[in-house]
Structure formats: structure tokens, C-alpha cells
Amino acid sequence: MEAAEAEYFSKDFEWDELRAEVENDPSFRYHLLPFESSTIPSSQTTTRATTTAEEEDSTAWKRFHIRHSSGKFFKERRYLLKEFPELVSCGESSKVLEVGCGNGSTALPILRGNEHIIVYACDCSGEILERAEEIIDAATVVSVRHRFRTFCCDFSVTGLPKWLACHTCREVFLQKQQNCLSDVKESHERHFNDSNSLKESTCCIGGMDFVTLIFTLSAITFQRMPASVKECFSVLKPGGMLLFRDYGLYDMTMLRFEPNQRVGFMEYMRSDGTRSYFFSLDTVRDLFVGAGFIELELEYCCVKSVNRRNEKTMRRVWVHGKFQKPM
């Protein structure tokens, strides 16, 4: 049975009107204050703290994925094919890298929408990659086993593997993948080890046609974002596109955070240890243009949704962006 076609909304209300309302409401004032750390750490303390924070962030997201491994927590994001029609109209054997794939809620509609596209998907959790494979294998998608390829990687900590940007290294990797008779978990570990050991060929431009960052960048610390965006830039082909969707400034979920949950400016930590950053258009532009991208589209998506249980209207704000690597 085929999934129902999704609709895409982006202009249910004006973001500037929401901004004025929030910034004039005294109860939201703490969200707008500069964030200052209570101590001034030494360089050694900073290094240790950064390493610890990276480990804690990764562990928190792994725990999160395990808790929500049933697949019911995330819904299939079918609207992405309306938001990013390039994923449907692109050429045969086009390659997509889905960074932070979770349980496959982004990869599945892409595979459904284009029977010729190949999706490489990474996440920091081997357990959730197994779940993503199970969900996509169970879907009625044409030749999915040959078009969905997972590997374990925390791109904000270790960077992305070099074989993603190199035809030669990718072929070696895939040959090893086909010859691997181990179980899925061991396969993920081998993918990660291979990706670190392979070296990029100097004669090859290789690379991905698309990189998708869908509610992924907001999950890492702001300090690691510039380097992480540059990693995505490095694995794209010249002319390739990065497709971005994430939480926007003054989204309803941001306004629900308490003052003690602030861990940075527009950066918050949930009770389970996972992070969330809320982007302005200027911040997104600075990150991606600063990494070398050309801005094609960048706007707030402002959507009203109604909670059926309490009949309350929720104003959601997301940032939509399309960026291209220069030819």
C-alpha cells in the first residue's frame, strides 16, 4: 500500500508578527538575554570540558534513540518531497547523504519518491541504524536494499569519512560491504573503521549530489556547527546541493524552555541531556556562506497546528534552506 501524498505549508502566519509579540512579552525576556558562563575556564579545562560535552551529547542521543526505537515517535517526513522537489527530479543514480538519519523518517520518503536515487545514511547510534534498516526493508520500496547504505558516524566529532567524496574509495568500501558476512552491528563498526582509514584520491572529484541536514544541526553545540557544515561542503560534488530544515527562532518549543535549561544563546538542553538550538536566518546564512556555499533559498516556515487533545493552536517555526557548492 502506497503512502498518502503529503502537503507542504510554510506561510500560515508572519514571522515578524510573532517576533514582535515574543519580544514585547516580559515572560519571554530571559530567552533574549546574552548568555554568560559563570566561570572563565583555562585552556586545559576548556579542552577537557569540550571532550566531555561531546561524549555526553553523543550518549544522550544514543539513549534517546533507544527509548524511541519503536519507530512510532518519528513520522515519515513525506512533505520533504514537496519542500525539496530536486530529490524527485534529479538524474538517475544520484547520491544523497542523510546526516543524522535517525530511524529513517527522512530517508524513506526520499527512497519512495525516486526509485533511482541512492541514499547514504549516517547516525551516531548503531542501534538506531539497525532500526532504520528494519523499517526501510519492511517498506514497499523498489530495490531498497541496493539503494540504502548506512554507516555509523558522529559527523560533528570525527568529521565525515573521506570515501564519501571519492569514487575510488567508495568502490573499495562497497566491495568490503558486500563481502562482509558479519551481523549488522559488526558491519556498522567495520564501516566506521574503514571510513577513517581510507584516503581520498587526488585524481577524483567524486562526492554526493545532495546532503540533507534535517533537524540535525540543532542537536549539536553551536561551537561545533561551523566545522560540521564545512564537513558537509567537503563531500558534495561541485554544483551539489545541501538541503536544510531545522528549528527556527521563536518556535513554540523554544518558548517552553525554562531559564535553567539555557546552555547558550538560543541554545537549550532538555531534561534527557539532548540539545536544541533555534536558528535565525542570519545565523544560518553565516554558517553556510561562511563554509563556501551559495545561498539559493532561505526563509522561515511558519505553520499553525492544532493539538486535538486540548484544541490549542501551536505556532511552529522552522528554517528552510537550499545551498549550493560552487561549480
C-alpha positions as CSV (number, residue, x, y, z in Angstrom):
1,M,0.0,0.0,0.0
2,E,1.5,3.4,-1.1
3,A,1.8,6.2,1.4
4,A,-0.6,9.1,1.0
5,E,0.8,12.2,-0.7
6,A,1.8,14.9,1.8
7,E,1.1,18.6,1.6
8,Y,3.6,21.3,2.4
9,F,2.7,24.5,4.3
10,S,5.0,27.4,5.1
11,K,3.1,30.7,5.5
12,D,0.3,30.3,8.0
13,F,1.4,33.4,9.8
14,E,4.0,36.2,9.5
15,W,7.2,35.6,11.5
16,D,7.8,39.3,12.1
17,E,4.4,39.5,13.9
18,L,5.4,36.6,16.1
19,R,8.8,38.2,16.8
20,A,7.1,41.4,17.9
21,E,4.8,39.5,20.2
22,V,7.5,37.5,21.8
23,E,10.0,40.4,22.3
24,N,7.3,42.5,23.9
25,D,6.2,39.8,26.4
26,P,8.1,40.2,29.7
27,S,7.6,36.4,30.4
28,F,9.8,35.6,27.5
29,R,12.5,38.2,28.2
30,Y,15.0,35.6,29.5
31,H,15.2,34.0,26.1
32,L,16.6,37.2,24.7
33,L,19.3,37.9,27.3
34,P,23.0,37.4,26.4
35,F,24.3,34.1,27.8
36,E,27.4,34.3,30.0
37,S,29.2,31.4,31.6
38,S,29.6,31.8,35.4
39,T,33.4,30.9,35.2
40,I,36.3,31.7,32.9
41,P,38.0,28.3,32.3
42,S,41.6,27.7,31.4
43,S,42.6,26.3,28.0
44,Q,43.2,22.8,29.5
45,T,39.9,22.9,31.3
46,T,38.2,24.0,28.1
47,T,39.6,21.1,26.2
48,R,38.6,18.6,28.8
49,A,35.1,20.2,29.1
50,T,34.7,20.1,25.3
51,T,35.6,16.4,25.1
52,T,33.3,15.6,28.0
53,A,30.5,17.6,26.4
54,E,30.9,15.7,23.1
55,E,30.8,12.4,24.8
56,E,27.8,13.4,26.9
57,D,25.9,14.7,23.8
58,S,26.5,11.5,21.9
59,T,25.5,9.4,24.8
60,A,22.3,11.4,25.3
61,W,21.2,11.0,21.7
62,K,22.0,7.3,21.8
63,R,19.8,6.9,24.9
64,F,17.1,8.9,23.1
65,H,17.2,6.7,20.1
66,I,17.0,3.5,22.2
67,R,13.9,4.9,24.1
68,H,12.2,5.7,20.8
69,S,13.4,2.8,18.8
70,S,9.8,1.5,18.1
71,G,9.5,3.9,15.1
72,K,6.3,5.4,16.4
73,F,8.0,8.6,17.7
74,F,9.0,9.9,14.3
75,K,6.6,10.1,11.4
76,E,7.7,9.7,7.9
77,R,8.5,13.1,6.5
78,R,6.7,12.9,3.2
79,Y,6.4,16.7,3.0
80,L,10.1,16.9,2.2
81,L,9.5,15.8,-1.4
82,K,7.3,19.0,-1.8
83,E,9.8,21.1,0.0
84,F,12.8,19.8,-1.9
85,P,11.4,18.6,-5.3
86,E,15.0,18.3,-6.6
87,L,15.1,14.9,-4.8
88,V,12.4,13.7,-7.1
89,S,13.6,15.3,-10.4
90,C,17.3,14.6,-10.1
91,G,19.1,12.3,-12.5
92,E,19.4,8.5,-12.3
93,S,21.8,7.1,-9.7
94,S,22.0,10.5,-7.9
95,K,23.5,10.1,-4.4
96,V,22.2,11.6,-1.2
97,L,23.9,11.8,2.1
98,E,21.4,11.9,5.0
99,V,23.3,13.2,8.0
100,G,21.8,12.2,11.4
101,C,19.3,9.8,9.8
102,G,17.6,8.6,13.0
103,N,15.1,5.8,12.3
104,G,14.8,6.6,8.6
105,S,11.9,9.1,8.7
106,T,13.7,11.3,6.1
107,A,15.4,8.6,4.0
108,L,12.2,6.5,3.5
109,P,10.2,9.2,1.6
110,I,13.2,10.0,-0.5
111,L,13.6,6.3,-1.5
112,R,9.8,6.2,-2.2
113,G,9.8,9.3,-4.3
114,N,12.7,8.4,-6.6
115,E,13.3,4.8,-7.4
116,H,16.7,5.5,-8.9
117,I,18.2,7.6,-6.1
118,I,20.9,6.1,-3.7
119,V,20.8,7.2,0.0
120,Y,23.8,7.0,2.2
121,A,22.7,7.5,5.8
122,C,24.8,8.0,9.0
123,D,24.0,8.4,12.7
124,C,26.0,8.3,15.9
125,S,23.9,5.3,17.1
126,G,24.5,1.8,15.7
127,E,21.2,0.7,17.4
128,I,19.1,3.3,15.5
129,L,20.8,2.4,12.2
130,E,19.7,-1.2,12.7
131,R,16.2,0.1,13.3
132,A,16.3,2.3,10.2
133,E,17.3,-0.7,8.1
134,E,14.5,-2.8,9.5
135,I,11.9,0.0,8.8
136,I,13.1,0.6,5.3
137,D,13.4,-3.1,4.5
138,A,9.8,-3.6,5.6
139,A,8.6,-0.8,3.3
140,T,7.3,-1.4,-0.2
141,V,10.2,0.4,-1.9
142,V,11.7,-0.6,-5.2
143,S,15.2,-2.3,-4.8
144,V,15.7,-0.7,-1.5
145,R,18.5,-3.0,-0.3
146,H,20.7,-1.7,-3.0
147,R,19.8,2.0,-2.5
148,F,20.0,2.4,1.3
149,R,23.5,2.3,2.7
150,T,24.2,3.1,6.4
151,F,27.3,3.8,8.4
152,C,28.0,4.8,12.0
153,C,29.4,8.3,12.3
154,D,29.1,11.4,14.6
155,F,30.0,14.0,11.9
156,S,30.3,16.8,14.5
157,V,33.1,15.0,16.4
158,T,35.0,12.8,13.9
159,G,34.0,14.5,10.6
160,L,32.6,12.7,7.6
161,P,34.6,9.8,6.0
162,K,36.7,10.6,3.0
163,W,35.3,7.9,0.8
164,L,32.0,9.9,0.5
165,A,33.8,12.4,-1.7
166,C,35.9,9.8,-3.6
167,H,34.7,7.3,-6.3
168,T,37.7,5.1,-5.8
169,C,37.4,4.9,-2.0
170,R,33.6,4.4,-2.2
171,E,34.0,1.4,-4.5
172,V,36.5,-0.2,-2.1
173,F,34.2,0.4,0.7
174,L,31.2,-1.1,-1.1
175,Q,33.2,-4.1,-2.1
176,K,34.1,-4.7,1.5
177,Q,30.5,-4.2,2.5
178,Q,29.3,-6.9,0.0
179,N,31.9,-9.3,1.3
180,C,31.1,-8.8,5.0
181,L,29.2,-11.7,6.4
182,S,29.1,-10.4,10.0
183,D,25.9,-9.2,11.7
184,V,24.6,-5.7,11.3
185,K,26.2,-4.3,14.4
186,E,29.7,-5.6,13.4
187,S,29.1,-4.3,9.9
188,H,28.4,-0.8,11.3
189,E,31.7,-0.8,13.3
190,R,33.6,-2.0,10.2
191,H,32.1,0.8,8.1
192,F,33.2,3.3,10.6
193,N,36.7,1.9,10.8
194,D,37.1,1.7,7.1
195,S,35.8,5.2,6.6
196,N,38.6,6.5,8.8
197,S,41.4,4.5,7.2
198,L,40.5,5.2,3.5
199,K,42.3,8.1,1.9
200,E,40.9,10.4,-0.7
201,S,42.2,10.0,-4.3
202,T,43.9,13.1,-5.6
203,C,42.5,12.5,-9.2
204,C,38.9,12.2,-8.1
205,I,36.2,14.9,-7.5
206,G,33.6,12.3,-6.6
207,G,31.1,13.3,-4.0
208,M,27.4,13.5,-3.2
209,D,24.8,15.2,-5.3
210,F,22.8,16.2,-2.2
211,V,23.4,16.4,1.5
212,T,20.3,16.6,3.8
213,L,20.5,18.2,7.2
214,I,17.0,17.7,8.6
215,F,16.7,18.6,12.3
216,T,20.3,17.5,12.8
217,L,22.4,20.7,13.1
218,S,20.4,22.0,16.1
219,A,21.3,18.8,18.1
220,I,25.0,19.7,18.4
221,T,26.7,22.5,20.2
222,F,26.9,25.9,18.4
223,Q,30.7,25.8,18.7
224,R,30.8,22.7,16.5
225,M,28.5,23.9,13.9
226,P,30.9,25.8,11.6
227,A,33.3,22.8,11.3
228,S,30.3,20.4,10.8
229,V,28.9,22.5,7.9
230,K,32.3,22.5,6.3
231,E,32.4,18.7,6.5
232,C,29.1,18.6,4.6
233,F,30.6,21.0,2.0
234,S,33.6,18.8,1.6
235,V,31.7,15.7,0.5
236,L,29.5,17.4,-2.1
237,K,30.2,17.4,-5.8
238,P,30.8,20.8,-7.4
239,G,27.3,22.1,-8.1
240,G,25.8,19.7,-5.4
241,M,23.1,21.0,-3.0
242,L,22.7,20.9,0.7
243,L,19.0,20.8,1.8
244,F,18.4,22.2,5.3
245,R,15.4,22.2,7.6
246,D,15.6,22.9,11.4
247,Y,14.1,24.7,14.3
248,G,13.6,28.4,13.8
249,L,13.8,31.3,16.3
250,Y,10.7,31.7,18.5
251,D,9.3,28.3,17.7
252,M,6.8,27.2,20.2
253,T,9.1,24.6,21.6
254,M,11.8,27.2,22.3
255,L,9.4,29.3,24.3
256,R,8.6,26.3,26.5
257,F,12.1,26.0,27.8
258,E,12.7,27.3,31.4
259,P,15.6,29.7,32.2
260,N,17.7,26.9,33.9
261,Q,17.6,25.0,30.6
262,R,19.6,27.6,28.7
263,V,23.1,26.4,27.9
264,G,23.9,29.1,25.4
265,F,22.4,31.9,23.4
266,M,19.3,30.4,21.7
267,E,20.7,27.0,22.8
268,Y,18.9,24.7,25.3
269,M,19.2,21.3,26.9
270,R,16.3,19.0,27.6
271,S,15.9,17.0,30.8
272,D,17.2,13.9,28.9
273,G,20.5,15.7,28.1
274,T,19.8,16.3,24.4
275,R,20.3,19.7,23.0
276,S,18.3,22.0,20.8
277,Y,19.4,25.2,19.0
278,F,16.9,27.7,17.4
279,F,18.2,29.4,14.3
280,S,17.7,32.9,12.9
281,L,18.1,33.3,9.2
282,D,21.2,35.4,9.7
283,T,22.9,32.6,11.8
284,V,22.1,30.0,9.1
285,R,23.4,32.3,6.4
286,D,26.6,33.0,8.2
287,L,27.2,29.3,8.8
288,F,26.7,28.1,5.3
289,V,28.0,31.1,3.3
290,G,31.0,31.1,5.6
291,A,31.7,27.4,4.7
292,G,31.7,28.3,1.0
293,F,28.1,27.7,0.0
294,I,26.0,29.8,-2.3
295,E,22.6,30.7,-0.8
296,L,19.7,29.7,-3.1
297,E,16.7,29.8,-0.7
298,L,16.4,30.8,2.9
299,E,13.2,31.5,4.8
300,Y,11.2,30.9,7.9
301,C,8.4,28.3,7.6
302,C,5.6,29.4,9.9
303,V,2.9,26.8,10.4
304,K,-0.1,26.7,12.7
305,S,-1.1,23.3,14.0
306,V,-3.9,22.3,16.4
307,N,-3.5,20.0,19.3
308,R,-6.5,17.8,19.1
309,R,-6.5,16.8,22.7
310,N,-6.7,20.4,24.2
311,E,-7.7,22.2,20.9
312,K,-4.9,24.7,21.4
313,T,-3.2,26.3,18.4
314,M,0.5,25.9,18.2
315,R,2.7,28.2,16.2
316,R,5.7,26.3,14.8
317,V,8.7,28.0,13.2
318,W,11.3,26.1,11.1
319,V,14.0,27.3,8.8
320,H,14.1,26.2,5.3
321,G,17.3,26.5,3.2
322,K,18.9,25.4,0.0
323,F,22.6,25.9,-0.5
324,Q,24.9,25.0,-3.4
325,K,28.6,24.2,-3.7
326,P,30.1,26.4,-6.4
327,M,30.9,24.7,-9.7
